[in-house]
Amino acid sequence: MLRTIALLLSAVTFAGTGWASTGWASTGWASTARPSTVQASTVWAWPVAEPRTIIRPYIAPATPYSAGHRGVDIATSDAMVRSAADGVVHFAGVVVDRPVLSIRHPDGLLSSYEPVTTDLVAGDAVARGDPIGTVLAGHCVSLCLHFGVRRDGEYLSPLVLLGGIPRAVLLPTRRE
């Protein structure tokens, strides 16, 4: 029984992108993308001040077009949003009915923040911790920010970069 559980955990850990050994969480579907050049020790700043609570976690979709939650919803008492890392504004505008801000970072990373109003425009440079906008009410029951991250177009849990996902360790299943 324990061997079966360990094999299943092993399959889950190494399915997806194959980045588990470098500290990256699986995106949830098979990928041929290259492993990241971002070090596992790279930690981004949280985009909202404490106290903060993840009220809806990242849920990897089974396939790129399946249902899932491609980011985390972070409850906050402070409407100020800050850049999680150095980068350049990629997009600032409305998508469907929600204001969205996206910032391009090195190594193919793109962070997105919504619903956020901002005075920034595409091409503006931002540094880690810079104020970048204000969270609007309405996405969650309480004030919250939806924070998402993509690497080369594939979604990954922002907690990977925020230092919120511990590295998986497989234990032996039998004694020798």
C-alpha positions as CSV (number, residue, x, y, z in Angstrom):
1,M,0.0,0.0,0.0
2,L,2.7,2.5,1.0
3,R,4.7,1.6,-2.2
4,T,1.6,2.3,-4.3
5,I,1.1,5.7,-2.6
6,A,4.8,6.6,-3.1
7,L,4.6,5.7,-6.8
8,L,1.5,7.8,-7.2
9,L,3.1,10.7,-5.5
10,S,6.2,10.3,-7.6
11,A,4.1,10.3,-10.8
12,V,2.2,13.5,-9.7
13,T,5.5,15.2,-8.7
14,F,7.2,14.6,-12.0
15,A,4.3,14.9,-14.3
16,G,3.7,18.2,-16.0
17,T,6.7,20.3,-16.9
18,G,9.4,18.2,-15.4
19,W,10.6,21.2,-13.4
20,A,10.0,19.6,-10.0
21,S,13.7,18.9,-9.6
22,T,14.6,22.6,-10.1
23,G,12.0,23.9,-7.7
24,W,9.2,24.7,-10.2
25,A,5.7,23.5,-9.6
26,S,4.0,21.5,-12.3
27,T,1.7,23.5,-14.6
28,G,-0.7,20.5,-14.6
29,W,-0.2,19.3,-18.1
30,A,2.6,17.8,-20.2
31,S,5.0,20.3,-21.6
32,T,8.1,20.3,-23.8
33,A,9.1,23.8,-22.5
34,R,12.7,24.2,-21.5
35,P,13.5,24.2,-17.7
36,S,13.6,27.7,-16.2
37,T,16.8,29.6,-15.9
38,V,15.3,31.4,-12.8
39,Q,16.9,30.0,-9.7
40,A,14.6,28.3,-7.2
41,S,16.0,30.7,-4.6
42,T,14.6,33.7,-6.5
43,V,11.8,35.0,-4.3
44,W,9.4,37.7,-5.5
45,A,7.8,40.3,-3.2
46,W,4.2,39.9,-2.3
47,P,2.1,42.3,-4.3
48,V,-0.1,43.4,-1.3
49,A,0.7,44.3,2.3
50,E,0.1,42.1,5.3
51,P,-2.2,40.9,6.6
52,R,-3.0,38.8,3.6
53,T,-4.8,35.5,3.1
54,I,-5.0,33.3,0.0
55,I,-8.7,32.9,-0.3
56,R,-8.6,30.9,-3.6
57,P,-5.5,28.9,-4.5
58,Y,-3.9,28.2,-7.9
59,I,-5.6,25.2,-9.5
60,A,-3.7,23.8,-12.4
61,P,-6.0,22.9,-15.4
62,A,-5.8,19.3,-16.7
63,T,-5.0,20.7,-20.2
64,P,-4.2,24.2,-21.4
65,Y,-7.9,24.8,-22.2
66,S,-9.5,23.1,-19.2
67,A,-11.1,24.8,-16.2
68,G,-8.8,25.8,-13.4
69,H,-7.8,28.9,-11.4
70,R,-4.7,30.3,-13.1
71,G,-3.5,32.4,-10.2
72,V,-4.2,33.1,-6.5
73,D,-6.8,35.4,-5.0
74,I,-5.2,37.3,-2.1
75,A,-7.4,39.0,0.5
76,T,-6.0,42.3,1.6
77,S,-7.0,45.2,3.8
78,D,-4.8,47.7,1.9
79,A,-5.8,48.5,-1.7
80,M,-2.2,49.4,-2.7
81,V,-0.7,47.0,-5.2
82,R,3.1,46.7,-5.6
83,S,5.2,45.1,-8.3
84,A,6.3,41.6,-7.3
85,A,9.6,42.0,-9.2
86,D,11.5,44.3,-11.6
87,G,10.0,44.5,-15.1
88,V,8.3,46.5,-17.8
89,V,4.6,47.1,-18.1
90,H,3.3,44.8,-20.9
91,F,-0.4,45.7,-20.8
92,A,-2.6,48.1,-18.8
93,G,-6.2,48.2,-19.7
94,V,-9.6,46.5,-19.5
95,V,-10.1,42.8,-20.4
96,V,-13.8,42.0,-20.7
97,D,-15.1,44.1,-17.8
98,R,-12.1,44.1,-15.5
99,P,-9.0,46.4,-15.3
100,V,-5.8,44.3,-15.7
101,L,-2.1,45.1,-15.4
102,S,0.6,42.8,-16.8
103,I,4.3,43.2,-16.2
104,R,7.0,41.4,-18.2
105,H,9.9,40.1,-16.2
106,P,13.2,38.5,-17.2
107,D,13.3,34.8,-18.2
108,G,10.0,34.7,-20.0
109,L,7.9,35.6,-16.9
110,L,4.8,37.7,-17.0
111,S,2.8,38.7,-13.9
112,S,-0.8,39.9,-14.0
113,Y,-2.8,41.8,-11.4
114,E,-6.6,42.2,-11.4
115,P,-8.9,44.1,-10.8
116,V,-6.3,46.9,-10.6
117,T,-6.5,50.5,-11.8
118,T,-3.2,52.1,-12.7
119,D,-1.7,55.2,-14.3
120,L,1.1,53.1,-15.8
121,V,1.2,52.4,-19.6
122,A,2.9,49.8,-21.7
123,G,6.6,50.3,-21.7
124,D,6.9,51.8,-18.2
125,A,9.7,50.3,-16.1
126,V,8.9,49.2,-12.6
127,A,11.1,47.9,-9.8
128,R,10.3,45.3,-7.2
129,G,8.1,46.9,-4.5
130,D,7.1,49.9,-6.6
131,P,3.4,51.0,-6.2
132,I,1.7,50.0,-9.5
133,G,-2.0,50.4,-8.9
134,T,-5.0,50.1,-6.7
135,V,-7.2,47.0,-6.1
136,L,-10.9,47.5,-6.9
137,A,-13.7,45.8,-5.0
138,G,-15.9,43.2,-6.6
139,H,-13.7,40.3,-7.6
140,C,-14.2,38.6,-4.2
141,V,-16.6,39.1,-1.3
142,S,-13.9,41.0,0.5
143,L,-11.2,43.2,-1.1
144,C,-8.8,40.8,-3.0
145,L,-6.2,40.8,-5.7
146,H,-6.1,38.1,-8.4
147,F,-2.3,37.5,-9.0
148,G,-1.2,35.3,-11.8
149,V,2.1,34.3,-13.4
150,R,3.0,32.8,-16.7
151,R,6.3,31.5,-18.0
152,D,6.7,31.4,-21.7
153,G,2.9,31.5,-22.0
154,E,2.3,28.6,-19.5
155,Y,0.6,29.4,-16.2
156,L,2.3,28.4,-12.9
157,S,1.4,29.0,-9.3
158,P,2.6,32.4,-8.1
159,L,3.5,30.8,-4.8
160,V,6.5,29.2,-6.5
161,L,8.0,32.7,-6.9
162,L,6.7,34.0,-3.6
163,G,8.4,31.2,-1.7
164,G,5.1,29.6,-0.6
165,I,5.5,26.1,-2.0
166,P,7.9,23.9,-0.1
167,R,10.1,21.6,-2.1
168,A,8.7,18.0,-2.4
169,V,10.8,15.3,-0.8
170,L,10.0,11.6,-1.5
171,L,10.7,9.2,1.3
172,P,11.7,5.6,1.0
173,T,8.8,3.2,1.0
174,R,10.5,0.1,2.6
175,R,13.3,-0.7,4.9
176,E,16.3,-2.6,3.6
